[in-house]
Amino acid sequence: MKTIKPKSVDEYIAGFPKQTQALLKQMRATIKKAAPTAEEVISYNMPGYKLYGMLVYFAGYENHIGFYSTPTGNSEFTKELSAYKTGKGSVQFPIDKPLPVTLITKIVKYRVKQNQLKTLSKKK
């Protein structure tokens, strides 16, 4: 894993072992498909996606892929996330299991709607 600051998501992903890279690429593709107009950024030294504000982040670790749908992405999906280790706004997907692409897609789309509503309410 890279300890230097990545300048792009490609550079970030390249710093991991091949198995982890495959999952990180799948995570990236899933997020981009769920929010195609989101801007891809590096924030807090990990990939993040912005659309009407920050949507989600993800990160690679030795034994899991971290997914961060802060501040409220997890609260709507408590039942679906019960099979995973979670924290406030974070979830750990084990590296030795397939990513729950459908669930990740639902969470990203939920965050897009939240950010849109937040933006609309600020304009009023």
Rosetta blueprint (number, residue, H / E / L):
1 M L
2 K L
3 T L
4 I L
5 K L
6 P L
7 K L
8 S L
9 V H
10 D H
11 E H
12 Y H
13 I H
14 A H
15 G L
16 F L
17 P L
18 K H
19 Q H
20 T H
21 Q H
22 A H
23 L H
24 L H
25 K H
26 Q H
27 M H
28 R H
29 A H
30 T H
31 I H
32 K H
33 K H
34 A H
35 A L
36 P L
37 T L
38 A L
39 E E
40 E E
41 V E
42 I E
43 S E
44 Y L
45 N L
46 M E
47 P E
48 G E
49 Y E
50 K E
51 L L
52 Y L
53 G L
54 M E
55 L E
56 V E
57 Y E
58 F E
59 A E
60 G E
61 Y L
62 E L
63 N L
64 H E
65 I E
66 G E
67 F E
68 Y E
69 S L
70 T L
71 P L
72 T L
73 G L
74 N L
75 S H
76 E H
77 F H
78 T H
79 K H
80 E H
81 L H
82 S L
83 A L
84 Y L
85 K E
86 T E
87 G E
88 K L
89 G L
90 S E
91 V E
92 Q E
93 F E
94 P E
95 I L
96 D L
97 K L
98 P L
99 L L
100 P L
101 V H
102 T H
103 L H
104 I H
105 T H
106 K H
107 I H
108 V H
109 K H
110 Y H
111 R H
112 V H
113 K H
114 Q H
115 N H
116 Q H
117 L H
118 K H
119 T H
120 L H
121 S H
122 K H
123 K H
124 K L
